[in-house]
Amino acid sequence: MIVRQLEQDVLGTPREVHAENGHWISRRLVLADDRVGFSFHETIIRAGTETLIHYDKHIEAVYCVGGDGEIHDHATAIRHPIRNGTLYLLNQHDRHTLCGGSEDMRLICVFNPPLTGQETHDKNGHYPLLTPSD
């Protein structure tokens, strides 16, 4: 059994990753080296920001538990509002822009394959496919 507490085990550790541009914070609670087949994150999207994302190697499910914003689907040009209780699933490696609204968004995210914790977005919004070291 694995038990982690955000304040004690994640905040201020390498499991808390800040975007270089300050647009988001990813708090990585479950990672690939836990060897459970997925990773689990709390992500904060800063109000008023825009982040291009295109996970071409990962599937991500995202559930909003606070704040507001929108997701812009590049394939359809549709903008979907995001607020508490909204889920979106990037099941087709969807290229999108995630936009923070009037207040920071708090998102709960699951990735498959799992992230190692070292990933950061490249210029195209991709995460590399990394594997945990044994």
Secondary structure in CASP SS format (residue, H / E / C, confidence):
PFRMAT SS
TARGET T0000
AUTHOR 0000-0000-0000
METHOD secondary structure of the structure
MODEL  1
M C 1.00
I C 1.00
V C 1.00
R C 1.00
Q C 1.00
L H 1.00
E H 1.00
Q H 1.00
D H 1.00
V H 1.00
L C 1.00
G C 1.00
T C 1.00
P C 1.00
R C 1.00
E E 1.00
V E 1.00
H E 1.00
A C 1.00
E C 1.00
N C 1.00
G C 1.00
H C 1.00
W E 1.00
I E 1.00
S E 1.00
R E 1.00
R E 1.00
L E 1.00
V E 1.00
L C 1.00
A H 1.00
D H 1.00
D H 1.00
R C 1.00
V C 1.00
G C 1.00
F C 1.00
S E 1.00
F E 1.00
H E 1.00
E E 1.00
T E 1.00
I E 1.00
I E 1.00
R C 1.00
A C 1.00
G C 1.00
T C 1.00
E E 1.00
T E 1.00
L E 1.00
I E 1.00
H C 1.00
Y C 1.00
D C 1.00
K C 1.00
H C 1.00
I E 1.00
E E 1.00
A E 1.00
V E 1.00
Y E 1.00
C E 1.00
V E 1.00
G E 1.00
G C 1.00
D E 1.00
G E 1.00
E E 1.00
I E 1.00
H E 1.00
D E 1.00
H C 1.00
A C 1.00
T C 1.00
A C 1.00
I C 1.00
R E 1.00
H E 1.00
P E 1.00
I E 1.00
R E 1.00
N C 1.00
G C 1.00
T C 1.00
L E 1.00
Y E 1.00
L E 1.00
L E 1.00
N C 1.00
Q C 1.00
H C 1.00
D C 1.00
R C 1.00
H E 1.00
T E 1.00
L E 1.00
C E 1.00
G E 1.00
G C 1.00
S C 1.00
E C 1.00
D C 1.00
M E 1.00
R E 1.00
L E 1.00
I E 1.00
C E 1.00
V E 1.00
F E 1.00
N E 1.00
P C 1.00
P C 1.00
L C 1.00
T C 1.00
G C 1.00
Q C 1.00
E C 1.00
T C 1.00
H C 1.00
D C 1.00
K C 1.00
N C 1.00
G C 1.00
H C 1.00
Y C 1.00
P C 1.00
L C 1.00
L C 1.00
T C 1.00
P C 1.00
S C 1.00
D C 1.00
END
